[in-house]
Amino acid sequence: AHTVLKAISRQQSHYAYHIGQIVLLAKHFKLHGWQTLSIPRGASETFNKEKWQK
């Protein structure tokens, strides 16, 4: 038997999975025009240098 807490947790995981699928499809369709909301992959060193020079 499921508890309410387990059911809510399971549903949240399910939503997160679908959000990941939507993001993956959006990136696929947008190709090179995709702008990340965080530091892009491989750009951490550049970001840190620029941030700490200020």
N, C-alpha and C positions, 0 to 999 in steps of 0.2 A: 504494500500500500504506500502511496505517495503522501507526504505531508504537504501542506500548503507551501511551506518554505522551499521544499525540494521542487515543487511544481513551478514556482516563480523563478527559481534559479535555472531550471531546465529551459523555461521559455526565454529567459534573457540570453542564454547561450545560443538558442535557436535563432533569435533575432540577430545576434552578433554575427553568426555564420552567414546569414542572408545579406547583411550589410557588407560583409567582406566580399561576397559574390558580386554585389552591385558595384562596389568600388573597382573590383577587378575588370568587370565589363566596361565601366566608364573609362578606365585607363586604356583598355584595348581599343575602344572606339575613338578616343581622343588622340591616340598615338603620341606624337612629339609635342603636342600642345598642352599636355598635362602639367599643372603646377601643383607641387606638393605643398601642404600647409605647414610642414615642418622642414627641418634641414634635409636637403636632398641626399640620397645615398652617395657616399664618397666625397661629400663636401664638408664634412665636420671640421677638418683641419683648417680649411679656408675660413669657415664661419668663426671658429674660435680665434684665429689670428685677427680678423677684422673686429670682432667683439672686444678683445682685450687690448687693442691698440687705442681705443677711445679714452 
